[in-house]
Amino acid sequence: MSDLAESDHTEMRHRSDIDGLRAVAVLAVVAFHASKRISGGFVGVDIFFVISGFLISSIILRDLKLGTFNFIDFYVRRIRRIFPALILVLLTCWVLGWYILGPKAYAYLGEHMIAGAGFVSNILLWSESGFFDPAAGSKPLLHLWSLGIEEQFYLVWPVFLVLAWKGKQKVYVWIMALLFSSFVVNIWGIYNYPIATFYLPFSRFWELLLGALLAYINFNHSKLLQFSQDLIVISWHRVVLSLGDIASLAGLLLILTGIFFVSEANSFPGWWALLPTIGAFLLIAAGPKSAINQALLSNRWMVSIGLISYPLYLWHWPLLTFGRMTSIGADHTRLTTLLMVLLSILLSYMTCYLLEKPLRFGFKKHGRFVASGLMIAIAMLATLGVVTNFEGGWSNRYP
């Protein structure tokens, strides 16, 4: 999931600790889907939202300051980042569905392929049922709801920032106003329209805007932020803790509380979403030199997982879903789950280094051409979904 899909830190100062934070997020989600013993692992998506809001806003603010921001180039970069792995996963799901799913379920998959390719899975799922509904386990593309929210944010947020910037308005006022409004809708909606609040974009945008707020602070008050990170708060014998160290520790504790103590029984997002989002905010704000960020998040194993977090998020759920459909008995299901998690990690590394990076960073002089090709490919997959749904799941596959 930005970051579930967003990751243009190569265009800014690289922060390995943010890669490590991605690893925490995606491992929490995979653990939740593999074993419900990690009751709140789904909050990893909320961590991704904060990371995405921070990175995307940092990129736009930097380009606006340099006078180099261009909507076409911005979306070309998004397409080259997001589309390759998504196209591969959608196509794989269609192929696996051909051999595993019955006609009705396959037609249903075609409908979700259309929504996934159009980044409106969250809208479709809202119209169907809740995320924690028992039927959710039979939807191989269920997890694309979060990608839909991120892409919908990417459509509107650059326009808001450009208008505010060129209108000489105070950007932080826009951010705070939208963040507060979205959060209020989230709190009101979770008690009145819980499914809509979970899936619809405006009740979720505050999480991305929390990252955007931090990006604005970092962009305009970096020296003040750095000073606060380095400010010594505790100095006792050999124990020296800066404000950044305390912020990173508090952030990690909030995230772990969310992962292990939030559950499907809680009204989520609501107030509960503050645990992972404020936690992610504090960890990013603490800076790469803070205790937790340096010792844990910048660890090379965490960074390596963070770098494949997007394809890992895309791969793990369809593989788990199809694997469980073909399992017989509890012991076989547990073994299949383990094998599917390992396979998703392997496929994620292959997707990242054999597909994503070549299409994203290669062909530097032909970026728009590559983006056009990817758009055609995803449109063809959407068309394939339309035909599959229209044909009723190709019932003639069976004798």
Long-range contacts (C-beta under 8 A, 24 or more apart in sequence): 1-25, 1-26, 1-29, 1-45, 1-48, 1-143, 1-146, 1-147, 1-150, 1-309, 1-310, 1-313, 2-48, 2-49, 2-51, 2-52, 2-82, 2-147, 2-150, 2-310, 3-48, 3-51, 3-52, 3-55, 3-150, 3-309, 3-310, 4-45, 4-48, 4-49, 4-52, 4-146, 4-147, 4-150, 4-309, 4-310, 4-313, 5-52, 5-81, 5-82, 5-147, 5-150, 5-151, 5-310, 6-51, 6-52, 6-55, 6-56, 6-81, 6-150, 6-154, 7-55, 7-81, 7-310, 8-55, 8-56, 8-59, 8-77, 8-81, 9-55, 10-361, 11-59, 12-55, 12-58, 12-59, 12-62, 15-288, 16-288, 16-297, 16-298, 16-303, 17-283, 17-288, 17-293, 17-294, 17-297, 17-298, 18-51, 18-54, 18-55, 18-284, 18-297, 18-306, 19-297, 19-302, 19-303, 19-306, 19-307, 19-309, 20-293, 20-296, 20-297, 20-298, 20-299, 20-302, 20-303, 20-306, 21-47, 21-51, 21-280, 21-283, 21-284, 21-297, 21-306, 22-48, 22-51, 22-305, 22-306, 22-307, 22-309, 23-297, 23-302, 23-303, 23-305, 23-306, 23-309, 24-255, 24-297, 24-302, 25-51, 25-280, 25-309, 26-305, 26-306, 26-309, 26-312, 26-313, 27-305, 28-259, 29-313, 29-316, 30-312, 30-316, 30-341, 30-344, 33-316, 33-317, 33-320, 34-316, 34-320, 34-337, 34-338, 34-341, 35-337, 38-259, 38-260, 39-260, 39-261, 39-262, 39-263, 39-264, 40-258, 40-259, 40-260, 40-261, 40-262, 40-263, 41-259, 42-131, 42-268, 43-255, 43-258, 43-259, 43-262, 43-273, 43-275, 43-276, 44-259, 44-276, 45-146, 46-207, 46-258, 46-269, 46-273, 46-276, 46-277, 46-280, 47-255, 47-276, 47-277, 47-279, 47-280, 48-146, 48-150, 48-309, 48-313, 49-146, 49-149, 49-150, 49-204, 49-207, 49-208, 49-211, 49-277, 50-207, 50-208, 50-210, 50-211, 50-214, 50-276, 50-277, 50-280, 50-281, 50-284, 51-211, 51-280, 51-284, 52-150, 52-153, 52-208, 52-211, 53-153, 53-207, 53-208, 53-209, 53-210, 53-211, 53-212, 53-214, 53-215, 54-211, 54-212, 54-214, 54-215, 54-284, 55-211, 55-215, 56-153, 56-154, 56-157, 56-208, 56-211, 56-212, 57-157, 57-161, 57-211, 57-212, 57-215, 57-216, 58-215, 58-218, 58-219, 60-157, 60-158, 60-161, 60-162, 61-161, 61-171, 61-215, 61-216, 61-219, 62-219, 64-161, 64-162, 64-165, 65-219, 69-158, 69-162, 71-158, 71-162, 72-368, 73-367, 74-158, 75-154, 75-371, 76-367, 76-368, 76-371, 77-367, 78-151, 78-154, 79-371, 79-374, 79-375, 80-359, 80-360, 80-367, 80-370, 80-371, 80-374, 81-356, 81-360, 82-147, 82-151, 82-310, 83-371, 83-374, 83-375, 83-377, 83-378, 84-351, 84-355, 84-356, 84-359, 84-360, 84-374, 85-310, 85-311, 85-314, 85-351, 85-352, 85-355, 85-356, 86-116, 86-117, 86-147, 86-314, 86-378, 87-374, 87-377, 87-378, 87-381, 88-351, 88-355, 89-311, 89-314, 89-315, 89-318, 90-116, 90-117, 90-141, 90-378, 90-381, 91-381, 92-318, 93-140, 93-141, 93-318, 93-322, 94-381, 94-384, 94-385, 94-388, 96-140, 96-318, 96-322, 97-140, 97-322, 98-394, 98-397, 100-322, 100-325, 100-326, 101-325, 101-393, 102-393, 103-392, 103-393, 103-394, 103-395, 103-397, 103-398, 104-392, 104-393, 105-138, 105-393, 106-388, 106-393, 106-394, 107-388, 107-389, 107-391, 107-392, 107-393, 108-139, 108-389, 108-393, 109-140, 109-141, 109-385, 109-388, 109-393, 110-384, 110-385, 110-386, 110-387, 110-388, 110-389, 110-390, 110-393, 111-385, 111-389, 112-139, 112-140, 112-141, 112-144, 112-385, 113-141, 113-381, 113-382, 113-384, 113-385, 113-388, 114-382, 114-385, 114-386, 114-389, 115-141, 115-144, 115-148, 116-141, 116-144, 116-147, 117-378, 117-379, 117-381, 117-382, 117-385, 118-382, 119-144, 119-147, 119-148, 119-151, 119-152, 120-148, 121-145, 121-147, 121-148, 122-146, 122-148, 122-149, 122-152, 122-199, 122-200, 122-201, 123-148, 123-199, 123-200, 125-199, 126-195, 126-196, 126-198, 126-199, 126-200, 129-195, 130-194, 130-195, 130-198, 131-198, 131-199, 132-264, 137-321, 137-324, 138-321, 138-325, 139-321, 140-317, 140-318, 140-321, 140-322, 141-318, 142-317, 142-321, 143-313, 143-314, 143-317, 145-199, 148-201, 149-199, 149-201, 149-204, 149-205, 150-208, 152-201, 153-201, 153-205, 153-208, 157-208, 157-212, 171-216, 172-213, 172-216, 172-220, 175-209, 175-212, 175-213, 175-216, 176-213, 178-205, 178-206, 178-209, 179-205, 179-206, 179-209, 179-210, 179-212, 179-213, 180-206, 182-206, 182-209, 186-269, 186-270, 186-273, 187-270, 187-271, 190-267, 190-268, 190-269, 190-270, 191-267, 191-270, 194-267, 197-269, 197-270, 198-268, 198-269, 203-269, 204-269, 207-269, 207-273, 207-277, 210-277, 210-278, 210-280, 210-281, 211-280, 211-281, 211-284, 214-281, 214-284, 214-285, 217-285, 218-285, 225-285, 225-287, 226-287, 229-285, 229-286, 229-287, 229-289, 229-290, 230-289, 241-291, 242-290, 244-286, 244-287, 244-289, 244-290, 244-291, 245-286, 245-290, 245-291, 245-292, 247-282, 247-283, 247-285, 247-286, 247-290, 248-282, 248-283, 248-286, 248-290, 248-291, 248-292, 248-293, 249-291, 249-292, 250-279, 250-282, 251-278, 251-279, 251-280, 251-281, 251-282, 251-283, 251-285, 251-286, 251-292, 252-279, 252-283, 252-292, 252-296, 253-279, 254-278, 254-279, 254-282, 255-279, 255-280, 255-283, 307-352, 308-345, 308-348, 308-349, 308-351, 308-352, 310-352, 310-356, 311-347, 311-348, 311-351, 311-352, 311-356, 312-344, 312-345, 312-348, 315-343, 315-344, 315-347, 315-348, 315-351, 316-340, 316-341, 316-344, 319-343, 319-344, 319-347, 320-344
